[in-house]
Amino acid sequence: MNEIYWNLPLIEWIGYLASTLVFISLSLSSLVKLRIYNFVGSSIFSFYGFYIGALPVGIMNLLIGLFNIYYLRFLLFKKERFNVVRAIADDEFLSQYLLYHFKDICRYFPDFNLNFKKINSQVLLALRDAKVAGVFIVGDDKDGQAEIILDYVTPEYRDYKTGRFLLQKYREQHADRSTRRLVCESSNKSHIKYLKKMGFVQEGEQKYILEL
């Protein structure tokens, strides 16, 4: 650990790495990712503390790592209850939910308009352990194709489970209908990654298609 890299011993670089991972963990909205990054960072910090003889640093970060394991066990393996609720476009609760999250929604759907009610649309709300985790709004079918007006999941539930659940419920409710494809337009890298994870295929510069 005494090797020198860019005028610093390797052990100091390990300390900087641990600090960086802990810092990144605190910026993450997903609880699962936060716990994973924090666990890795605190584990490395614990090693760093014991190695340099700083027992308070080593012991404290060891305990933090154990706490992260404890909570990750519940986050990764607990059985969650998912439910879907159909809503109407002018529902007051839906309006308040969209208004509250509007700034974050615009990061992924910059053209989203709260006046989407003027468009004939179908609205599904995802409940995760009785808490609203996301909303799925789809426009009318046109020649077997329907456009996704909004597919939004609140930050703390962005682990793909809610998105998969909403798409599955939409499929089930439209199994006997004429809609064959869902279309979504996006230029946001995070949203595009999500769309591809859900099975959407790029068609054109910003258009993504999911065959039902």
ABEGO torsion letter per residue (X at the ends): XABBBGGBBAAAAAAAAAAAAAAAAAABABAAAAAAAAAAAAAAAAAAAAAAGBAAAAAAAAAAAAAAAAAAAAAAABBBBBBBBBBBAABAAAAAAAAAAAAAAAAABAABBAAAAABBBBBBBBBBGGBBABBBBBBBBBGGBBBBABBBBBAAABAGAAAAAAAAAAAAAAAABABABBBBBBABAAAAAAAAAAGBBBBEAABBBBBX
